[in-house]
Amino acid sequence: MTDTATETTGTEELLSDLRAWLSDNWDPDLTVAQWWERLGLAGWAAPGLPPNAYGKGMARSDTVLVHQEVGKFGALGPPAGLGLLLAAPTIAAHGTQEQIDRYVRDIVTGQKAWCQLFSEPQAGSDLAGLQTRAVRDGDEWVVNGQKVWTSGGQYADLGMLLARTDPEVPKHQGISYFAFEMLQDGVDVRPLKEMTGHALFNEVFLTDARVADSALIGGLNNGWAAANTTLMNERAGLGSGGGSAAGGGLAQPGTVMGFLSKRVGDVVAPPAAAGVAGKSDSRTQQPGGALGAMRGGAGLLIGLAQSRGVNGDAGVRQDLARLYTLGEIGRFNGLRMKAVKEQGGDIPGMPNVAKLSMSQIVRLTRDLGLRISGPAGMLHAYDSDDKAALKHATGDPFAGGITEMALFAQAPPIYGGTDQVQRNIIGERVLGLPKEPNNDRVTPFSELPKNA
Ligand SMILES: Cc1cc2nc3c(=O)[nH]c(=O)nc-3n(C[C@H](O)[C@H](O)[C@H](O)COP(=O)(O)OP(=O)(O)OC[C@H]3O[C@@H](n4cnc5c(N)ncnc54)[C@H](O)[C@@H]3O)c2cc1C
């Protein structure tokens, strides 16, 4: 096992290299695009990626420290979102070097924003039951079907598309994974409004949309393997708190949001505020946004309990201690995983355990936050004017924020695979328990019964 002293020295060296690099390179007068190009090509936007994919091959726990350090320095953090979190590591693992240079470069430099076109109305937990079809037409594929819950689809340049390319084989074997251009005829993105007031996710209708054969990631009918890499990164990222890809500012990647040509000094958060998630503008809201705020839960809620004078309440204190403990266990598990990986090992199921633990943190933060807030926790504002009015009327800087977190708390235990699905995976793949009996793995997809 790596001893703590070595680990601390390695991490300190890394952070001091980063600080030196930031001193030489950070310039608030650059455009966002110019800054992200510097950050991304130097390997600091996604240091967890391998060196041939614009990274530095760092452990996940170190990448979180890197992003925090960029925020503390007062520079704009890496381009947040699903490109960096999911598409880049998947393409780095399954794509050719030509695909890495075509897609990952644009992700780490923030040129392109991505969404995840996996879930369908009849295929969420049973993702391999997806029915969107891709049919070959020369050097291209023609895609028809419907996706749903597509986070950020309305702002994405590209999507990680799972489509069925062979219905005559068992369901896991006939799926392919494409880097799919969103900005084309045949793609109809319709935002879905949530009870938070934001429209984070969308329905996406695909009608004779096209994707090039050269955009096939990981080979024909091998999409399930690539999809699993995406899902493992999603669970590990969400579980470790990296889901928001630590922003440190308000800029979002891609050609649709319009941040690339802005002066970077105008969009970076001041160092004191960097890392505070849960921004009020729905255009900047990512799955990790409210989640990031929930993960800062113990510190945030201790402050709230003190300001409300309930920090002496034994029940509140006990739950605050539980919340803090869960956060610390998550942090220690991250360090444990790093140490084991440095020895060439692995801890099977750890991303699933991390995601389950995150769900627990989210629910506890919701319940405790509302309990501390009292009746004010029932008040919610849907736009920035109402938010300001609510804060003014209550004299409470937290007003609305806790409620927004509580309303969003239903989501994290669902996305990236529900709690029940995480438990199934741990049971079957880690503990070796028998699978539920079914014939999915042998029967051609076309012969399986389907919902209407
Ligand atoms: C905020 C948010 C953002 C999302 N973003 C995206 C995105 O960007 N891209 C994308 O592709 N998808 C996204 N999703 C979709 C998400 O991955 C699915 O909602 C999730 O996989 C569950 O699928 P479902 O909603 O179809 O529920 P279902 O699969 O229908 O599940 C319904 C219930 O049945 C339970 N269940 C199902 N199967 C089993 C089983 N075998 N054993 C035990 N219990 C079971 C589930 O746990 C759940 O409680 C997002 C979801 C949310 C909430």
The ligand as a MOL file (V3000), in Angstrom:
LIG
                    3D

  0  0  0     0  0            999 V3000
M  V30 BEGIN CTAB
M  V30 COUNTS 53 58 0 0 0
M  V30 BEGIN ATOM
M  V30 1 C -31.9100 14.2270 -13.6640 0
M  V30 2 C -31.7420 13.0720 -14.6360 0
M  V30 3 C -30.8650 13.2120 -15.6890 0
M  V30 4 C -30.7110 12.1740 -16.6060 0
M  V30 5 N -29.8640 12.3640 -17.6620 0
M  V30 6 C -29.7610 11.4030 -18.6000 0
M  V30 7 C -28.9610 11.6280 -19.7640 0
M  V30 8 O -28.3500 12.6910 -19.9380 0
M  V30 9 N -28.9170 10.6780 -20.7100 0
M  V30 10 C -29.5830 9.5070 -20.5790 0
M  V30 11 O -29.4590 8.6650 -21.4660 0
M  V30 12 N -30.3590 9.2440 -19.4870 0
M  V30 13 C -30.4510 10.1770 -18.4900 0
M  V30 14 N -31.2540 9.9460 -17.3910 0
M  V30 15 C -32.0500 8.7240 -17.3430 0
M  V30 16 C -31.6430 7.7310 -16.2840 0
M  V30 17 O -30.4660 7.0620 -16.6260 0
M  V30 18 C -32.8260 6.7780 -16.1190 0
M  V30 19 O -33.9060 7.5390 -15.5860 0
M  V30 20 C -32.5130 5.6170 -15.2100 0
M  V30 21 O -31.6000 4.7440 -15.8100 0
M  V30 22 C -33.7780 4.8430 -14.8180 0
M  V30 23 O -34.5030 4.4890 -15.9470 0
M  V30 24 P -36.0770 4.7950 -16.0690 0
M  V30 25 O -36.2910 6.2200 -15.7080 0
M  V30 26 O -36.5320 4.3050 -17.3950 0
M  V30 27 O -36.7370 3.9250 -14.9010 0
M  V30 28 P -37.1000 2.3780 -14.9660 0
M  V30 29 O -35.9690 1.6150 -15.5260 0
M  V30 30 O -38.4320 2.2300 -15.6370 0
M  V30 31 O -37.2210 2.0300 -13.4290 0
M  V30 32 C -38.3980 2.2980 -12.6430 0
M  V30 33 C -38.1820 1.7380 -11.2410 0
M  V30 34 O -38.0060 0.3070 -11.3110 0
M  V30 35 C -36.7860 -0.0860 -10.6700 0
M  V30 36 N -36.1780 -1.2040 -11.4170 0
M  V30 37 C -36.0500 -1.3020 -12.7530 0
M  V30 38 N -35.4300 -2.4580 -13.0850 0
M  V30 39 C -35.1550 -3.0890 -11.9200 0
M  V30 40 C -34.5340 -4.3410 -11.5940 0
M  V30 41 N -34.0510 -5.1600 -12.5330 0
M  V30 42 N -34.4180 -4.6710 -10.2780 0
M  V30 43 C -34.9000 -3.8510 -9.2960 0
M  V30 44 N -35.5100 -2.6670 -9.5500 0
M  V30 45 C -35.6410 -2.2950 -10.8350 0
M  V30 46 C -35.9020 1.1350 -10.7540 0
M  V30 47 O -34.9020 1.1230 -9.7420 0
M  V30 48 C -36.9060 2.2750 -10.5730 0
M  V30 49 O -37.1650 2.4640 -9.2020 0
M  V30 50 C -31.4290 10.9590 -16.4470 0
M  V30 51 C -32.3190 10.8180 -15.3760 0
M  V30 52 C -32.4730 11.8420 -14.4710 0
M  V30 53 C -33.4460 11.6620 -13.3260 0
M  V30 END ATOM
M  V30 BEGIN BOND
M  V30 1 1 1 2
M  V30 2 1 2 3
M  V30 3 2 2 52
M  V30 4 2 3 4
M  V30 5 1 4 5
M  V30 6 1 4 50
M  V30 7 2 5 6
M  V30 8 1 6 7
M  V30 9 1 6 13
M  V30 10 2 7 8
M  V30 11 1 7 9
M  V30 12 1 9 10
M  V30 13 2 10 11
M  V30 14 1 10 12
M  V30 15 2 12 13
M  V30 16 1 13 14
M  V30 17 1 14 15
M  V30 18 1 14 50
M  V30 19 1 15 16
M  V30 20 1 16 17
M  V30 21 1 16 18
M  V30 22 1 18 19
M  V30 23 1 18 20
M  V30 24 1 20 21
M  V30 25 1 20 22
M  V30 26 1 22 23
M  V30 27 1 23 24
M  V30 28 2 24 25
M  V30 29 1 24 26
M  V30 30 1 24 27
M  V30 31 1 27 28
M  V30 32 2 28 29
M  V30 33 1 28 30
M  V30 34 1 28 31
M  V30 35 1 31 32
M  V30 36 1 32 33
M  V30 37 1 33 34
M  V30 38 1 33 48
M  V30 39 1 34 35
M  V30 40 1 35 36
M  V30 41 1 35 46
M  V30 42 1 36 37
M  V30 43 1 36 45
M  V30 44 2 37 38
M  V30 45 1 38 39
M  V30 46 1 39 40
M  V30 47 2 39 45
M  V30 48 1 40 41
M  V30 49 2 40 42
M  V30 50 1 42 43
M  V30 51 2 43 44
M  V30 52 1 44 45
M  V30 53 1 46 47
M  V30 54 1 46 48
M  V30 55 1 48 49
M  V30 56 2 50 51
M  V30 57 1 51 52
M  V30 58 1 52 53
M  V30 END BOND
M  V30 END CTAB
M  END
